[in-house]
Amino acid sequence: MRRIEKLTCIGDSITFGYGVRESDSWFDRLDKKLPFTMKNRGRNGAGLRDLLYTIHHDVVHPLPSHVLIFAGINDIIAGAKAKQLYTTLHALIDILRENKITPLLATLIIPKPHVVNTGWLDGRDYLMIKNEVNAFNTYLRNFSSQEDILLFDFGWLFEEKHTGSQLFPDGVHPNAQAHQLMTEYMLQILDPAQHQTNDTASSSDLL
């Protein structure tokens, strides 16, 4: 992967840092530790499909060297199937590559079971949402491997290591402690990635 010079992050409320102080968000913590310029273009409530309407304003004209796409959970909670998001993902990546921008991807954090008591699902079936998130995450893992795209596997991070409700008070949004875990995990991946030029770094190398 080519060296990151400017990184723009596009996505939803988890990208934005909803629910925590700006200084406690994964983005702000990461921005303070990395040598390159970072921009946060996460928007509360945004879905993956919404990014198609904002990508030119947020990304193409500022023209960063890399863009992290971290979205999809709002689409699935609203009723979208994982398969419906594949075409949108490919369209976003095509736009980035046409403008010589390197895409980075992130798997979705599976909502925690107690989310059914918080109102975020608006009565929708939790198991169906969980299954669709798992399906989309599996696709992201396979696709990123095939396309040599750097992947941040947040789905794995919080499914395998940290499943306690204390990290996700409303079942969806990470608290400050969870944001810190995200930062530490991303630093493990980004530091080695900065020293790779021809070989693509992968989150699986560190898991």
Secondary structure, 3 states (H helix, E strand, C coil): CCCCCEEEEEECHHHHCCCCCHHHCHHHHHHHHCCCEEEEEECCCCCCCCHHHHHHHHHHCCCCCEEEEECCHHHHHCCCCHHHHHHHHHHHHHHHHHCCCEEEEECCCCCCHHHHHCCCCCCCCHHHHHHHHHHHHHHHHHHHHHHCCCEECHHHHHHHHCCCHHHCCCCCCCCHHHHHHHHHHHHHHHHHHCCCCCCCCCHHHCC
